[in-house]
Amino acid sequence: MKTALFFAVSLAAASVAVPASADEFIQDRYTRNALVQVCTETADDNRRGLTKTLREYRISKQNAVEKVVCNGKNLMDFARINEAFRVAAMLQPYEDRIKGRVTIHDVAAPAPN
């Protein structure tokens, strides 16, 4: 009797555990595909493709600069290593926000003499 009860409980637990791991696999595959596409577009120096990919996966440029890692390097360092100058220039303002750099432009016109 105990064996039958143990088998029934084990079967019920296994049926609950399998869908959870399948969902995690699908989510991990989704995340992996997003990161691969972002890194590929960055290495190709394709600004338009990178913007489209970020929009498709609903990743802000700020989050991409802060959190995306390609080949062990953050996104900006990865772009610089791969000589993706156009992508690096596009993402530079977002990196500056992280560093706390502020630029001040005086918009007041000089006084007439």
C-alpha positions in Angstrom: 0.0 0.0 0.0 2.8 2.4 0.9 4.6 1.6 -2.4 1.4 2.4 -4.4 1.0 5.7 -2.5 4.7 6.6 -3.0 4.4 5.9 -6.7 1.2 8.0 -7.1 2.8 11.0 -5.2 6.0 10.6 -7.3 4.1 10.6 -10.5 2.1 13.7 -9.5 5.2 15.5 -8.5 7.0 14.6 -11.8 4.0 15.8 -13.9 4.1 19.2 -12.1 7.9 19.5 -12.4 8.3 18.7 -16.1 6.2 21.7 -17.5 8.2 24.1 -15.3 11.5 22.9 -16.7 10.1 23.1 -20.3 9.0 26.7 -19.7 12.5 27.6 -18.4 14.1 26.0 -21.5 11.8 28.0 -23.8 12.6 31.2 -21.9 16.3 30.5 -21.9 16.2 29.8 -25.6 14.4 33.1 -26.1 17.0 35.0 -24.1 19.8 33.3 -25.8 18.5 34.1 -29.2 18.0 37.8 -28.2 21.6 38.0 -27.0 23.0 36.3 -30.0 21.2 38.7 -32.3 22.3 41.7 -30.4 25.9 40.6 -30.3 25.8 39.7 -34.0 24.3 43.1 -35.0 26.9 44.9 -32.9 29.8 42.9 -34.4 28.5 43.7 -37.9 28.4 47.4 -37.0 24.8 47.5 -38.1 23.0 50.3 -36.3 19.7 49.9 -38.0 19.7 46.1 -37.4 20.7 46.5 -33.8 17.9 49.1 -33.2 15.4 46.8 -34.8 16.6 43.8 -32.7 16.5 45.8 -29.5 13.0 47.0 -30.3 11.8 43.4 -31.3 13.0 42.0 -28.0 11.9 45.1 -26.0 15.4 45.9 -24.7 16.1 49.5 -24.1 19.4 50.9 -25.3 20.3 51.8 -21.7 19.7 48.3 -20.5 21.6 46.9 -23.5 24.6 49.0 -22.6 24.4 48.2 -18.9 23.5 44.5 -18.9 24.3 42.8 -22.2 27.6 40.8 -22.3 29.1 39.5 -25.5 32.1 37.1 -25.3 32.7 38.2 -21.7 32.8 41.9 -22.5 30.1 44.5 -22.0 28.4 45.7 -25.2 30.4 48.9 -25.6 33.8 47.2 -25.1 32.6 44.4 -27.5 31.7 47.0 -30.1 35.1 48.8 -29.7 37.0 45.5 -30.0 35.2 44.6 -33.2 35.7 48.1 -34.6 32.0 48.7 -34.7 32.4 52.5 -34.6 28.9 53.4 -35.7 27.2 51.3 -33.1 29.6 52.6 -30.4 28.8 56.2 -31.4 25.1 55.4 -31.2 25.4 53.9 -27.8 27.9 56.3 -26.4 25.3 58.7 -24.7 23.9 55.7 -22.8 27.4 54.7 -21.6 28.0 58.3 -20.5 24.9 58.2 -18.3 26.3 55.2 -16.5 29.6 57.0 -15.8 27.8 60.1 -14.6 29.3 62.3 -17.2 27.5 65.5 -17.8 28.1 68.0 -20.6 26.8 71.5 -20.4 26.3 73.6 -23.4 25.7 77.3 -22.9 22.8 78.3 -25.1 22.7 82.0 -24.1 23.8 84.3 -26.9 26.7 86.6 -26.1 25.7 90.1 -25.2 25.9 92.6 -28.1 28.8 95.1 -27.8 
